[in-house]
Amino acid sequence: MTSATPSATPSKDTKTDAAPTASALTDAQRDELDTAIGALQTGASIWSALTLAQRVTLLRAVRTGVAATSEDWAETAAASKGLDGRHPLRGEEWLSGPYSVLGALDAYIETLSRLANGTNPLEGVTIDRAPGGRTRVHAFPLTGIDRFLLSGFSGEVWLTPGTTTNRARAAAGLAQRTPNASGGVGLVLGAGNITSIPVLDVLYELLAHNRTVLLKVNPTQDALVPVYKRAFAALIEPGILRIVRGGPAVGAYLTRHPDIAHVHITGSAATFDAIVWGASTSPEAPGESPEERRRENRPLLEKPITAELGGVSPIIVIPGEWSAADLTYQAEHVATMRLQNCGRNCIAGQVVILSEDWEQADQFRAELRRAYATAPERPIWYPGSPSRMKAATDDYPDALVLGDRVLVEIGEADDPEALETTEYFAPVLGVVTVPGTGQAFLDAAVAHANEALQGTLGANIIIDPATERSLGSGFERAIADLRYGSIAINGWTAFGFITPTMTWGAYPGGTIADVGSGIGVVHNALLLDDVERSVIRGPFRPFPRWMPDPRRPSRATILPKPPWFVSSRTGAEVSEGLTRFRANGGVAGLVKTLLRALRA
């Protein structure tokens, strides 16, 4: 392939000019926004007066609303992305929408119920030590139904070095330990790609920080606003939540509003910088450039801001002795990491790191090409996606273009810089190599991911159990060396996203001057402080191939193929069934769903 310098790739946000456009609003629009903020200030007093038990009751009412709207939610989301009622990938909108929110509400209700009863949120939760003397909270699974339905998967939250177990227990609960202390009114600038993200961010602002919330929905999610308002009516009625539509002019006005105490954004670094430092034509600071303000540490935004901004996520494939079935399954796994939601995920895997010395590398490449090419086609729905894909093919003219997706395999003469530093936010997958096998390869791949790839949001590792055992403590040390906020071992980091007791956010260290993949965490239903990262672990082999075999051991799981795989034949039906079970229970429906899962 031809080497290339990174092209000018559009931001993953539909707009990036948030700072300079507030003056475009009419007086009536400003009055409407001011009224919403005033209602939230009143709502902040109401929220602060509620006991923990009353908050639990309120969250249960929200859960009832989300359960009642789950079908409308999923179908509206699917339609907005061009997926009709027969499309095999429509199940993505069930799992990434109402399923995720219902799970979060259940977990928050459990945490607040414990606090209301005088019980620590970490009571009965296993806590031990991770490498580097870190405290590690085994945060998933915590319920019997999760242990059964998601058998083989587990999750840990690693706290920052020096955080003791006693400190972790004492801090668990965050703002719900002082429920009467108001955090004021927070602004959430909602994501445009996944329908659960805006409302999950709302819940975290409310529960982790005691802030009532103004949610500005991304224009790509406008069709969901009526659904959101019905689902969250229990928070809207007392003035705890307000939802508004609008583009960059609305965002600009709200971020500068004196009665907004805090801003949270899920989006791109370009939009974050426009909010914090302004744009070249910002009316707030005429004649000054953003670069000058950044150099002199004079941000235009004079209030705290947190953010989740994505990045270029690695998929490290550790060489081992794999069966033909292993090669096929894991190739489909990798294809899913890129193609789910048509690649419009901040956590989508983008760069596969292979060993150039792996004897099975060519076989895996062939399986990956097949899996990537044969996954179901879907509409390219997100604004700007065609230009992002064109940027990739401009960077790499010899890339394999497969209609709605691009595969870039970096050769010896190619420059991987564009692939490794541009978050394409589109169905673009690349493959690079580093030398070595065993521990030498793992250490080299970790160093490559840390040093060459842009961002620190999430990293994925695929390793067979025999190889993992052979590495011993060196494997866990390498995990500790990975500087990412979410790490998935034989899983995809998106599993951590939909698991509410895990944390979601960049590796610590982002600042307003150098934000990277973001600042702070969300989700975190145990309300832990001092979070460094989350680590999920999954089964290398599905049911029934994990069955006890001394030559090929693996974690036990009931799933022949997870429903989120783009290659799952019954993924849509199973995702819908699991969401309906989460919403309403019902053993008969669950049994039918599991039978469908066996035909995946």
Buried (B, 14 or more C-beta within 10 A) or exposed (E): BEBBEBBEBBBBBBBBBBBBBBEEBEEEBBEBBEEBBBBBBEBBEEBBEBEBEBBBBBBBBBBBBBBBBBBBBBBBBBBBBEBEEEBBBBBBBBBBBBBBBBBBBBBBBBBBBBBBEEEBBBEEBEBEEBBBEBBBBBBBBBBEEBBEBBBBBBBBBBBBBEBEBEBBBEBBBBBBBEBEEBBBBBBBBBBBBBBBBBBBBBBBBBBBBBBBBBBBBBBBBEEBBEBBBBBBBBBBEBBBBBBBEBBBBBBBBBBBBEBBBBBBBBBBBBBBBBBBBBBEEBEBBEEBBBEEBBEEEEBBBEBBBBBBBBBBBBBBBBBBEBBEEBBBBBBBBBBBBBBBBBBBBBBBBBBBBBBBBBEBBEBBBEBBBBBBEEBEBBEBBBBBBEBBBBBBBBBBEEBBEBEBBBBBBBBEEBBBBBBBBBBBBBBBBBBBBBEBBBBBBBBBBBBBBBEBBBBBBBBBBBBBBBBBEEBEEBBBBBBBBBBBBBBBBBBBBBBBBBBBBBBBBBBBEBEBEEBBBBBBBBBBBBBBBBBBBBBBBBBBBBBEBBEEEEEBBBBEBBBBBBBBBBBBEBBBBBBBBBBBBBBEEEEEBBEBBBEBBBEB
